[in-house]
């Protein structure tokens, strides 16, 4: 079993046998290979339910559920944005902050091709194609987060610092509560 999340000791996990874990995905394999501690949180997936459903099913604040969004810049280079579940990405703010003209969400089939994951099950860990990763800076202030573990209806809990330390995610300020 994984250690509980939310302490400094959660960043390292002893190697464990694959048979102990029920939910192996490319994301969990990636986390285990790097000895990153995480907790597993399966829930009943609802089509188009998003983070509202996962937060409700897990009994956690939607602000601590982090969504993984595959987007592209003006030269169609894909990138990942990690955002609070109860916020949206201000693409204008993000574009300005990272020095590109435009940022837009990828079409679902393009996002799937880049990440290797189905929409609704996209994880930033173990992606098919290496992509620049950005994280809303305020996510890093949370004691723990819940993020997709590589399939629909499955989140992993971990310390937010993992996003910077293991993924090299760049903190940005691009959260918005409403349409641009």
C-alpha positions as CSV (number, residue, x, y, z in Angstrom):
1,X,0.0,0.0,0.0
2,X,1.1,3.6,-0.6
3,X,1.9,5.9,2.2
4,X,-0.7,8.7,3.0
5,X,-0.2,11.9,1.1
6,X,0.5,15.4,2.5
7,X,3.9,15.0,4.2
8,X,7.5,15.4,3.0
9,X,8.0,11.6,3.3
10,X,5.4,11.1,0.6
11,X,7.8,12.0,-2.2
12,X,9.6,8.6,-2.0
13,X,8.0,5.2,-1.9
14,X,9.7,1.8,-1.6
15,X,9.6,-0.4,-4.7
16,X,6.6,-2.7,-4.5
17,X,5.5,-5.7,-6.4
18,X,3.1,-5.0,-9.3
19,X,0.7,-7.7,-8.0
20,X,-0.1,-5.6,-4.9
21,X,-1.7,-2.9,-6.9
22,X,-5.0,-3.4,-8.7
23,X,-4.9,-0.4,-11.0
24,X,-1.8,-0.4,-13.1
25,X,-1.8,2.2,-15.8
26,X,1.1,3.9,-17.7
27,X,0.7,6.7,-15.1
28,X,1.0,4.5,-12.0
29,X,3.9,2.6,-13.6
30,X,5.7,5.9,-14.3
31,X,5.1,7.0,-10.6
32,X,6.3,3.6,-9.2
33,X,9.4,3.6,-11.4
34,X,10.4,7.0,-9.9
35,X,9.5,5.7,-6.4
36,X,6.9,8.5,-5.9
37,X,4.3,7.8,-3.2
38,X,0.6,8.1,-4.2
39,X,-2.7,6.9,-3.0
40,X,-5.3,5.3,-5.3
41,X,-8.9,6.6,-5.6
42,X,-11.2,4.8,-8.0
43,X,-14.7,6.2,-8.4
44,X,-17.8,5.7,-10.6
45,X,-17.1,7.7,-13.8
46,X,-19.9,9.8,-15.3
47,X,-19.6,10.9,-18.9
48,X,-19.1,14.7,-19.0
49,X,-19.1,14.8,-15.2
50,X,-15.6,16.2,-14.9
51,X,-14.0,17.2,-11.6
52,X,-17.4,18.0,-10.0
53,X,-18.3,14.3,-10.1
54,X,-14.8,13.0,-9.0
55,X,-14.7,15.5,-6.1
56,X,-18.2,14.5,-5.0
57,X,-17.4,10.8,-5.3
58,X,-14.2,11.1,-3.3
59,X,-15.6,13.6,-0.8
60,X,-12.9,16.2,-1.4
61,X,-12.9,19.8,-2.4
62,X,-13.0,20.3,-6.2
63,X,-10.2,22.9,-5.9
64,X,-7.8,20.0,-4.9
65,X,-8.8,17.9,-7.9
66,X,-6.4,18.8,-10.7
67,X,-7.4,18.4,-14.3
68,X,-4.9,17.6,-17.0
69,X,-5.5,19.6,-20.2
70,X,-3.7,19.0,-23.5
71,X,-3.4,22.3,-25.4
72,X,-1.4,23.6,-28.3
73,X,0.4,26.9,-29.0
74,X,0.3,28.9,-32.2
75,X,2.7,26.6,-33.9
76,X,0.6,23.6,-33.0
77,X,3.2,22.4,-30.5
78,X,1.3,20.4,-27.8
79,X,1.6,21.2,-24.1
80,X,0.0,20.2,-20.8
81,X,-1.7,22.5,-18.4
82,X,-2.6,21.4,-14.9
83,X,-5.5,23.4,-13.4
84,X,-7.7,23.3,-10.3
85,X,-10.9,21.5,-11.0
86,X,-13.1,24.5,-10.1
87,X,-11.2,26.9,-12.4
88,X,-10.6,27.3,-16.1
89,X,-7.5,28.2,-18.0
90,X,-7.3,31.8,-19.3
91,X,-5.6,31.0,-22.6
92,X,-4.8,34.7,-23.1
93,X,-3.0,34.9,-19.8
94,X,-1.1,31.6,-20.4
95,X,0.0,32.7,-23.9
96,X,1.2,36.0,-22.6
97,X,3.1,34.4,-19.7
98,X,4.9,31.7,-21.8
99,X,5.6,34.1,-24.7
100,X,3.4,32.7,-27.5
101,X,0.7,34.4,-29.6
102,X,-2.1,31.9,-28.9
103,X,-3.0,28.8,-26.8
104,X,-6.0,26.6,-27.6
105,X,-7.3,23.3,-26.4
106,X,-6.4,20.4,-28.7
107,X,-9.2,18.5,-30.4
108,X,-10.0,15.3,-28.5
109,X,-8.5,13.0,-31.1
110,X,-5.3,15.1,-31.2
111,X,-5.0,15.2,-27.4
112,X,-5.4,11.5,-27.3
113,X,-2.7,11.0,-30.0
114,X,-0.2,13.2,-28.0
115,X,-0.9,11.8,-24.5
116,X,-1.9,8.2,-25.2
117,X,-4.9,8.6,-22.9
118,X,-8.6,8.8,-23.6
119,X,-10.3,12.1,-22.8
120,X,-11.5,11.9,-19.2
121,X,-8.6,9.7,-18.3
122,X,-5.7,11.9,-19.2
123,X,-2.8,11.9,-16.8
124,X,0.3,14.1,-16.9
125,X,2.4,11.0,-15.9
126,X,3.5,8.4,-18.4
127,X,2.4,10.4,-21.5
128,X,3.1,9.0,-25.0
129,X,4.8,12.1,-26.2
130,X,7.0,14.4,-24.0
131,X,5.3,17.8,-23.7
132,X,6.1,21.0,-21.9
133,X,4.0,21.0,-18.7
134,X,2.6,24.1,-16.9
135,X,0.9,24.1,-13.5
136,X,-1.3,26.8,-12.1
137,X,1.0,28.1,-9.3
138,X,-1.7,28.0,-6.6
139,X,-2.0,24.2,-7.0
140,X,1.4,24.0,-5.5
141,X,0.1,25.7,-2.3
142,X,-2.3,22.8,-1.5
143,X,-1.3,20.2,1.1
144,X,-2.3,17.4,-1.4
145,X,-3.9,17.0,-4.7
146,X,-5.9,14.4,-6.7
147,X,-5.1,14.0,-10.3
148,X,-6.0,11.5,-13.0
149,X,-4.2,8.2,-12.7
150,X,-4.4,7.2,-16.4
151,X,-8.0,6.1,-16.9
152,X,-11.5,7.3,-16.5
153,X,-12.8,6.9,-12.9
154,X,-9.4,6.7,-11.3
155,X,-7.5,9.5,-9.5
156,X,-4.2,9.3,-7.6
157,X,-3.5,11.5,-4.5
158,X,-0.1,12.9,-4.1
159,X,1.9,15.9,-2.9
160,X,1.7,18.7,-5.4
161,X,5.5,19.3,-5.3
162,X,5.8,16.1,-7.4
163,X,4.5,18.1,-10.4
164,X,7.5,20.4,-10.3
165,X,10.1,17.9,-9.0
166,X,9.3,14.9,-11.2
167,X,7.5,16.5,-14.2
168,X,9.4,19.8,-14.3
169,X,6.1,21.6,-14.5
170,X,6.5,25.3,-14.8
171,X,4.3,27.3,-12.4
172,X,2.1,29.9,-14.2
173,X,-0.7,32.2,-13.2
174,X,-3.6,31.5,-15.7
175,X,-6.6,30.5,-13.6
176,X,-9.9,32.1,-14.2
177,X,-13.4,31.5,-12.8
178,X,-15.3,32.4,-15.9
179,X,-15.1,32.9,-19.7
180,X,-12.5,35.2,-21.1
